[in-house]
Amino acid sequence: MITQIKSDRIVTPQGVVDGYLYLENGKILAVGGEEQPHGAAYDFTGCTVTPGFIETHAHGGGGADFLSGDCEQVLRGCEFHLAHGTTSICPTVSAAAFPTMKQALLAIEQAMESGKCRANILGAHLEGPYLSPAQCGAQSPASITEPKPEEYEPLLREHGKSIARWTYAPERDDGTFVRALAAHGILATAGHTDAIYDDMSRAIDGGLRMITHLYSCTSTVTRDHGFRRLGVIETAFLRDELTVELIADGKHLPLDLMRMILKIKGVERTVLTSDCLSLTGTAETEGVMNGVEYVLEDGVCKLRDRTAFAGSIATAPVLLRTALEVGVSLTDAVNMMSRNPARLLGLHKGELTEGFDADVTVLNDDLTVKAVFVNGEQVV
């Protein structure tokens, strides 16, 4: 059966159109101004119709924690984000003892295979444990280590297909780890890192393609006996191979800093994320992530000593509002939340274009969610 969605604000990669979106067999059949034969019909005139949002970095939500190692919590967290317009997600596992991270990955894998998740679980995002102790942020310092082949090689062989991306510190790798990720089709991302340009260049040669939450626990210019060395931030600006991920909750990055990043990198090489924690969408005001305590204050999660942020409480509509406040167009804002991450992860999703997966989010004027479709079926 062909489903028709009508709206005067359909966001395509090229711009906003007034007309119809047609869905069939889980795919987008057509987009345009001409009416075609159809079965089910939805009139969303006055609402904004976008591709389903893709969340590349979320630790949980609605009280569910993706580090828990509990399949039911994974399903609940994904359902929470689905209700906020996120049709595809990379549940994020923060740095912990490797057996704990493995158990969390297995729970995500179980959720992927269960058939119970109405959202698309793209695979886990492992954030650690191969990070920089000096840039640990809200990650557990006790869990951070250098890459250990005896840990990651068996995991990649047995469960590599359930891992979408892996964040690590390039200065802790001689190139072996990043090449192993590339060999298994896993997106290698640099984060919580003190890398200098030489480290980053080696990693890029091995397959590194993304920076995890730029400006949050990423190195900048340093000096070695007076000679300046580029850090992760400058490498991100210099190297076109790299896409940057920005926490667009309006707290982690000042709006002017976001404007500067977008001016340098451009919207095509930028992905917006929430990096939200499990208490997102709850009444809780404090929590613990693998032994690291944090509090909710001023609309953002902070370490208990207030020395740094620990994560956000943002959902997809918050990211969209922030991007619009920065001054980008609606089309560019949506592309940074759908098309760009889809391309980076090699997905046939993220845009309202003929032949792409029929994941669709419908927003009210205030950018709250009115309806969500996954694989052409309405789920919200």
C-alpha positions in Angstrom: 0.0 0.0 0.0 1.2 3.5 -0.9 1.1 6.0 2.0 0.7 9.7 1.2 2.0 12.5 3.5 0.9 16.0 2.6 2.6 19.1 3.9 3.6 22.6 2.8 6.9 22.2 4.6 8.7 19.0 3.4 12.4 19.3 4.1 14.5 17.7 1.3 18.3 17.9 1.0 17.8 20.7 -1.6 15.3 22.8 0.4 11.7 23.0 1.6 9.0 21.9 -0.7 5.2 22.2 -0.7 3.5 18.9 -1.9 3.5 15.2 -1.1 5.7 12.5 0.2 4.9 8.9 -0.9 6.0 5.8 1.1 5.9 2.2 -0.1 7.4 -1.0 1.3 9.6 0.9 3.7 11.0 3.2 1.1 10.4 6.7 -0.1 8.6 6.3 -3.4 8.4 9.9 -4.5 8.6 13.5 -3.3 7.0 16.4 -5.2 4.1 18.6 -5.9 2.0 16.1 -8.0 -0.6 14.0 -6.3 -0.4 10.2 -7.1 -2.7 7.2 -6.4 -2.4 6.1 -2.8 -4.0 4.3 0.1 -3.4 5.7 3.6 -3.2 9.5 3.7 -1.9 12.0 6.3 -2.5 15.7 6.0 0.3 17.5 7.9 -0.3 20.9 6.4 1.3 23.5 8.6 3.7 21.0 10.1 7.3 20.4 9.2 8.1 17.0 7.7 11.8 15.9 8.0 13.7 12.7 7.6 13.9 10.8 10.9 16.7 12.2 13.0 19.9 10.1 13.6 21.5 10.2 17.0 25.2 9.3 16.9 25.9 9.8 20.6 23.5 9.2 23.5 24.1 7.4 26.8 20.5 6.8 27.5 17.3 8.7 28.3 14.0 8.3 30.1 15.8 6.8 33.0 17.4 4.1 30.9 21.2 3.7 30.8 22.9 2.1 27.8 25.8 1.1 30.0 23.5 -1.0 32.2 24.0 -4.3 30.3 20.2 -4.7 30.4 18.4 -5.3 27.0 15.2 -3.9 28.5 16.9 -0.6 29.4 18.3 -0.4 25.9 14.9 -0.8 24.4 13.4 1.7 26.8 16.1 4.3 26.0 15.6 3.9 22.3 11.8 4.2 22.7 12.3 7.4 24.6 14.4 9.0 21.8 12.0 7.7 19.2 9.2 9.7 20.8 11.4 12.8 20.3 11.8 12.1 16.6 15.0 10.0 16.6 14.4 7.1 14.3 18.0 5.8 14.3 20.4 5.7 17.2 23.9 4.6 18.2 23.5 3.7 21.9 26.6 4.9 23.6 28.7 2.9 26.1 31.0 5.1 28.2 34.4 4.0 29.5 34.2 1.2 32.0 36.0 -2.0 32.8 36.2 -3.9 29.6 33.9 -6.8 30.7 31.3 -4.2 31.7 31.6 -2.5 28.3 31.3 -5.9 26.6 28.2 -6.8 28.6 26.6 -3.4 27.6 27.5 -4.2 23.9 25.9 -7.6 24.2 22.7 -6.0 25.6 22.6 -3.6 22.7 23.2 -6.5 20.3 20.3 -8.4 22.0 18.0 -5.4 21.5 19.0 -5.2 17.9 18.2 -8.8 17.3 15.1 -9.0 19.4 12.7 -7.5 16.9 11.2 -5.4 19.8 12.8 -2.1 19.0 10.6 0.2 16.9 13.6 2.5 16.2 16.6 1.5 14.2 19.5 0.6 16.4 22.5 1.2 14.2 25.0 -0.5 16.5 26.8 0.6 19.6 29.0 3.6 20.0 31.9 2.5 22.3 33.3 5.7 24.0 36.5 4.3 25.4 38.2 2.8 27.3 41.2 3.7 25.1 41.2 7.4 26.0 43.5 10.0 27.4 43.5 10.2 31.2 44.2 14.0 30.9 41.1 14.4 28.8 38.7 12.0 30.6 36.0 14.6 31.3 33.1 12.7 32.8 34.6 9.3 31.9 35.8 7.1 34.7 39.6 7.7 35.1 40.0 4.2 36.6 38.7 2.6 33.4 41.0 4.4 30.9 43.8 2.4 29.3 45.8 2.0 26.1 44.4 -0.2 23.4 44.8 -3.9 24.2 44.7 -6.3 21.3 43.9 -9.2 23.6 40.6 -7.3 24.5 39.5 -5.7 21.2 40.5 -8.3 18.7 38.2 -11.1 20.0 35.4 -8.5 20.5 35.7 -7.3 16.9 35.8 -10.9 15.5 32.7 -12.0 17.5 30.6 -8.8 17.8 32.1 -6.3 15.3 28.8 -6.1 13.3 27.1 -4.7 16.4 29.5 -1.8 16.7 28.8 1.3 14.7 31.5 3.5 15.9 34.4 3.6 18.5 35.8 6.7 20.1 39.5 6.5 21.1 42.5 8.7 21.7 44.8 8.4 18.6 48.0 9.3 20.6 47.6 5.9 22.4 47.5 3.9 19.2 50.4 3.2 16.8 47.8 2.7 14.0 47.0 -0.9 14.7 43.7 -0.3 16.5 42.3 2.2 14.0 43.2 -0.1 11.1 41.4 -2.9 12.9 38.3 -0.8 13.2 38.4 0.1 9.5 38.8 -3.5 8.6 35.6 -4.3 10.4 33.6 -1.4 8.9 33.5 0.5 12.2 33.6 4.3 12.2 36.7 5.4 14.0 36.3 8.6 15.9 38.8 10.6 18.0 37.7 11.9 21.3 38.8 12.4 24.9 42.2 12.9 23.4 45.4 15.0 23.7 46.6 14.0 20.3 48.9 16.3 18.2 48.8 16.6 14.5 51.3 13.7 13.9 49.0 11.4 15.9 46.0 12.6 14.0 47.6 12.3 10.6 48.6 8.7 11.3 45.0 8.0 12.5 43.5 9.6 9.4 45.8 7.4 7.2 44.4 4.4 9.1 40.7 5.3 8.6 39.8 7.9 11.2 36.9 10.0 9.9 35.3 11.8 12.8 35.9 13.9 15.9 33.8 13.1 18.9 32.2 16.3 20.4 34.6 18.9 19.2 35.9 21.3 21.9 34.8 18.9 24.6 37.9 17.0 25.8 39.8 17.6 22.5 43.3 19.1 22.5 44.3 22.4 21.0 47.7 24.0 20.1 50.6 23.2 22.5 54.2 24.1 22.5 57.3 21.8 22.5 60.4 23.8 23.4 58.7 26.9 21.8 57.5 25.2 18.7 53.8 25.1 18.2 52.0 21.8 17.5 48.4 21.5 16.2 46.0 19.7 18.3 42.8 17.8 17.5 40.8 21.0 17.1 43.1 22.5 14.5 43.5 19.2 12.7 39.7 19.0 12.4 39.7 22.4 10.7 42.6 21.6 8.5 41.7 18.1 7.3 38.7 17.7 5.0 38.6 14.0 5.7 37.2 14.7 9.1 33.6 15.3 10.1 33.0 17.0 13.5 30.4 16.1 16.0 29.0 19.0 18.0 26.9 18.8 21.2 24.2 21.2 20.2 22.3 21.6 23.5 23.1 25.3 23.7 25.2 24.7 26.8 28.3 22.8 25.9 29.2 25.2 23.1 28.4 28.9 23.0 26.4 29.9 20.0 29.2 32.0 18.6 31.6 29.1 18.9 29.1 27.0 16.9 28.9 29.7 14.3 32.7 29.7 14.0 32.9 26.0 13.7 30.3 26.0 11.0 32.0 28.8 9.2 35.2 26.8 9.0 34.0 23.2 8.6 30.7 23.9 6.8 27.4 22.2 7.4 28.4 19.3 5.1 31.1 18.1 7.6 29.2 18.7 10.8 26.9 16.3 12.8 24.8 17.5 15.7 24.4 15.3 18.8 23.0 15.4 22.3 25.5 13.3 24.3 22.6 13.1 26.7 22.6 11.0 29.9 20.1 8.6 31.3 18.2 11.1 33.4 17.1 13.0 30.3 13.4 13.3 30.3 13.0 12.5 34.0 12.6 14.5 37.2 16.0 13.4 38.5 18.6 16.1 39.2 21.6 13.9 39.9 23.1 10.6 38.8 26.1 8.4 38.4 27.9 7.2 35.3 30.2 4.3 36.0 31.1 5.7 39.4 31.4 9.3 38.3 28.8 11.5 40.1 27.1 14.4 38.3 24.3 16.9 39.0 21.8 18.6 36.8 22.2 22.4 37.1 21.5 25.3 34.7 20.0 22.9 32.2 23.1 20.8 31.8 24.8 17.9 33.6 27.9 18.8 35.5 30.5 16.9 37.5 29.6 17.2 41.2 32.6 19.6 41.8 31.3 21.8 38.9 34.7 21.7 37.1 33.3 20.4 33.9 30.1 19.3 32.1 29.2 15.6 32.2 26.6 15.4 29.4 23.3 17.0 28.3 19.6 16.5 28.8 18.8 17.4 25.2 16.6 15.6 22.8 16.5 16.0 19.0 14.1 19.0 18.9 16.5 20.9 21.3 19.4 20.3 18.8 17.2 21.6 16.0 16.2 24.7 17.9 19.9 25.4 18.8 21.0 25.1 15.2 18.2 27.5 14.0 19.2 29.9 16.8 22.8 29.8 15.4 21.4 31.0 12.2 21.6 28.1 9.8 18.7 27.3 7.5 16.1 24.7 8.4 17.4 22.5 5.6 21.0 22.7 6.8 20.0 22.1 10.4 18.0 18.9 9.4 20.9 17.7 7.2 23.3 17.9 10.2 20.9 15.7 12.1 20.0 13.2 9.5 21.8 13.3 6.1 25.3 13.9 7.4 25.4 11.1 10.0 23.7 8.7 7.5 26.4 9.4 4.9 29.2 9.0 7.5 27.8 5.7 8.7 27.1 4.5 5.1 23.3 4.3 5.5 20.6 4.8 2.9 18.7 6.9 5.4 18.6 10.5 6.5 17.0 12.3 3.6 13.6 12.5 1.9 14.7 11.3 -1.4 13.3 8.7 -3.7 14.7 5.2 -2.8 15.8 6.1 0.7 14.5 4.4 3.8 11.0 5.8 4.8 12.0 7.1 8.3 10.1 10.4 8.8 9.6 12.8 11.6 6.7 15.4 11.7 7.1 18.5 13.9 4.7 21.1 15.1 5.4 24.8 14.9 7.1 24.7 18.3 9.3 21.8 17.0 7.6 19.3 19.3 7.0 15.9 17.7 3.6 15.3 16.1 4.2 12.0 14.4 7.1 9.6 13.6 7.3 6.9 10.8 9.9 4.1 10.8 10.2 2.0 7.6 7.0 3.6 6.4 4.9 2.7 9.4 3.6 5.3 11.9 5.0 4.5 15.3 4.3 7.8 17.2 
